[in-house]
Amino acid sequence: MKKQSGVVCMLLAGGQGSRLKALTRETPKPAVPFGGKYRIIDFALSNATNSGIRDIGILTQYKPFRLNEHIGIGAAWDYDRTNGGLRLLSPFYSEDGGRWYDGTANAIYENINYLDNLNPQYVLILSGDHIYKMDYNELLKVHVSMGAEATIAVMEVPWDEASRFGIMNIDSNDRIVEFAEKPKEPKSNLASMGIYMFNWTTLRKELIEDYQNPDSSYDFGHDIIPRMLSEKMPLYVYRFDGYWKDVGTVKSYWEANLDMIDPDNGLDIYESNWRIYTSAKNLPPHFISEHAEVKRSLVNEACRVHGKVDHCVLFNDVTIEEGAEVTDSVLLSGVVVKKGAKVSRAVIDENAVVGEGQVIGDKNASGVFLVADGTVTEE
C-alpha cells in the first residue's frame, strides 16, 4: 500500500443515525451491517488504508460496543501497528469532569492532545457513515497545489435536491466564496460530502477559538467553515465524480445495498486495486438447492436457499425455504423466510422470521418496508 506521510485521519463514528430506526437501536450508524458482509464504516476505513494513511483516530460515542468489537486492533485494515496505526477515541473524564462530544468540531477539539502527539502537517476529517470509494491522495494534491488552508470534497447533485445539502458557492478557480447550509434557493449544486482536509496549525487555532465561543454549535459546517471564510482564508473544493451515498434513511440504505449488485451503478466491490476490507466471520459456504432460483443477487456465507431470490442482498446465515419468493430486498444476518412467504422491497432486520405464507411489501410501492421487532413499517 502507498505511504502518505504528514496526514492524520480523524474518522467521526459516534452518531446514532436515528432515521435508520431499529437498525441503530443497539449499534451506531457506522457499525450497521451493509452489503452482505461489510459494515458502513468499512468504506471510509478501507479508503484510508488504500490511500496509504498510516495514522487514524476513530471517534466513538453512541453505544460503541459493536463498533469497537468490529474494529478490534485494526488488523483487517492493516492498522495493527506498534507505532501509529489505529486508535479508538471515546469521550473521557478530565479535570473539568466528564462530557460527551458536543458537535463534530468539539469531538476533534477534545482530542487535540492526540493530534499534538502525532504533530501532523495535515488533518483529514471523515464521516463513518457514507458509502463510497475515494483516493484521499487526490484530495491532498488539490489542497497542496492550491495553497489552501482547508479543502472540502464536493460532488454535483441534481438541482432539485441541492436544498437538502450544504452547498459550496465558488469562483472560477474553485475557491469557496460562500457556504450555504440547506439553502432554499441554491446558487450552486456543489454539495459538501463532509470530507475535509485541513492544515493542522490552522485547524488547531480554529478549534480552540470555536470552543471558547459560547454561541457556537461546535460543528464544521455551521461554525468552523463559515468562520474561516469570514476570515478570508483560502478554502477550495475538490470535485469528486464517483459513487457516494449517505445511507441516513431506510430507503437510502436499501438503495445503496442493491446498488452493489450492479457495478454499472458506480460501486464496484470487485476492483482488485481498491478492496473494501472488513472483519469477516469464519462461516461455512452458502448452499443453493436444486429447487432454488437465484438471480442478480449477493449471497453470503452460510446462507441456505431453497426458494426464489431475485435482485437481493443476503447477509450471512439467511434461510429461504422452499416455495418462498424474495425480490428487491435486503436480508440481514440470521433471517429466516418460511415456506410460501413472499417478500418484496424490504429490509429485514437481523434474526427476524417471516412466517409461512406471510406477504411483506409490494413491488409496486414507492416506499421500502422495514421488518424489525415483529412489526412491519413502510418508510
Secondary structure, 3 states (H helix, E strand, C coil): CCCEEEEEEEEECCCCCHHHHHHHCCCCHHHCEECCCEECHHHHHHHHHHCCEEEEEEECCCCCHHHHHHHCCCHHHCCCCCCCEEEEECCCEECCEECCCCCHHHHHHCCHHHHHHHCCCEEEEEECCEEECCCHHHHHHHHHHCCCCEEEEEEECCHHHHHHCEEEEECCCCEEEEEEECCCCCCCCEEEEEEEEEEHHHHHHHHHHHHCCCCCCCCHHHHHHHHHHHCCCCEEEEECCCCEEECCCHHHHHHHHHHCCCHHHCCCCCCCCCCCCCCCCCCCCCEECCCCEEECCEECCCCEECCEEECCEECCCCEECCCCEEECCEECCCCEECCCCEEECEEECCCCEECCCCEECCCCCCCCEEEECCEEEEC
